[in-house]
Amino acid sequence: MAWRGDLHWPNSSEGYTLDTGDVLTVVVLRHEQFSGEFTVPPSGRVVFPGVGELSVRGLTLNQLSEILRERLSQRLRNPEVFVSLKEARPLLVFVEGQVNRPGAYPIRPGWRVAEAVAAAEGLKILPERTVATLIRGEQTLPIDLPALLHRGDQRTNYTLQPGDLLSIQQKPAIRVAVVGEVKKPGNYDLDAGTRALQAVAVAEGVTEFAALKRAFIDRQGEIIPFNLYRATVQGDTSESANPALQDGDVIVVPQNLQRFAIVGQVNRAGYYPIPEGKPFLLSDAIASAGGMTPRAITSTVTILRMEGDTLQRLRVPYQQFLKRGNLAANPAVQDGDVIYLAEANRIDLSQILSAVTILNVADRLGWVR
């Protein structure tokens, strides 16, 4: 994108435009009373004898000569007017905001955005935390400082002109807390507009014990459900699945209380969580317990499952899954299931009953719902 009103350096007086600080010499031949030296003030308006006040900012020397000649012709016959630049204003660019040394800097031919940042002794914050713009008169262009400074992308490394303002501000930020079953709980400063899923990612994601479907946001006492399962597994980008955060929000990822028990011929019998992130099958449960022992019988695996007030005994032909890939022989595990792998074609009912007893105790303690 080309800038409007490109300026030239003083040694190219044909296109040089006037502004605050320029010192002019005006000569009106044979009429010294209209001649003199004039400094352009901050207002850009200069009072010329016989003419009055004129706004000279943005005019070239030739344009100002023509205006003065036209105005003086109302008083003089064929006035000869010559305007020259006695002293050029300092050619500066201005850098403000999140740099180590904000201020005005004498510009050099060929300077670009990166040179101005370097002259200001670099950034005070990471480029990713900045909002940078180049302002020239009424024009404003965004600058991608991360791309420029980290990747060498020159697309927004604009050539500077005298009077340019390089504004580098910090992005609006919010502070949120992420607690519960995440790998790195804590307080985090995030960009305004950050969504809940991104905050969980900053906390390095969830643990294997996370209750994805029961996550929520505590917003000053207001509880806002946040379905991590829909956001992470199903890719739901709606506001309900991945809400925008506000300053002071607390994201809570509860512990997943869904459990199963596995006993018998496995390497690590005990209680284990049922992850929410994907279907959890019988083969996953056996793997969680360290796999089967060499004495395990795979032709039939028993699952004890409470359905209402009734204890059901499900016999699963697991060997059909192992040898034939029969998916029906690898069912999903449910909350409260007790899985038993027998030895030598014997089902030890005492072990199963012991597991059921443990399950009842766990239920009373709130471990299994």
C-alpha positions, 0 to 999 in steps of 0.5 A: 500500500502506497502512502499518500503525500510522500515526503522528500529529503531537504536536498530535493526541494522541489518536493519538500513539504513544509512543517513545524520548525522550518525556517523560510526566507521570503524575498519580494524584489523591490519591496523589502517591507514584504520580505523577511525570515519566517519560522513555521510555528507548531500551528503551521500558520505564518503571518506574512506582511501584506498577506496575513496569516497562511497555513503553510504546513504541507505546502512545497516552496513553489506552492507557497511562492505562488500563493504569496505572489497571487495575494501580493498582486492585489497590492503590487503590480507583477510582484516577483516573489522567491521563497527558499528554505534557510533551515530545514526542521529536524527530520524525526520519527517518533517511537512511543509505547513499549520500547526501552527508550521512547522518543524522537529520533533523527531519521536516516534515508532508508530507515524502516520500522526495524531500525526505529525499534533498534534506535529505541533500544528494543522492546520492553515486552515480547513481540507477541504481546504487542499491538504495533501501528505506523501512523502518518497523518490520517493514515494508520497501518498495522505492523506484525512485529512477531513476524518481522522480528522473529521470522524476518517477514518484511511485509510490514517493515515499512520505509519511514518518513519524517514525522512518522509515529511508530506506536507500540502498545501492550495488548489488553490482558486479563488474568485467569486461574486454571485449577484442578486436573490440569498439568500446570495449575496456576494464574495466567496473564492472557490476551483479552478475548482468549477462550477457555480451551486456550487457557487450558492449553497454556496450563499444559492440558488436562491430566488423565483424571480430568472430568472433561464434561464437568469443567466449568468457569467460576466468574465471581460466583456465577458458574458457567459450564465448560464442556471440555469433551465437546471442545477437545474431542468433538471439535465444537467451537461454539460459545457454550463449549469454548467460552471467552474468558474475562478478567478474574475467571477461574477455570475448574477442571474437576476430577473424574470420579468414574472408576472400574475395578479389575481383579484376577490374572492381571499384573496390577489389580485395583481401581482405575479411572475411566477417561472421558476423552475417548471410548474406553474398552475392555482392552483399554482396561486390561492395558491400564492394569499392566496387561494379563498374566501368562496364566490368564484365561482369555476365552471368557472375561467376566464383567460384574455390573450393577444395573439398578439394584441387580448385580449382572454377570456378563461373560465376554468371549474376549478371545474372539477379539484377540484372535479374530478382531470381533469388536463385539467381544471388546465392549465399553467399560462402564462406571462401577464395573468389576472386571475379572480374569480367571485362571485355569478355567476357574472363576474364583468367586471369592475374589469377585465377591471381594471386588464387589465389597471393595466397590461398595466401600468405594461407593460410600466414600464417593470414589465411584458414583 
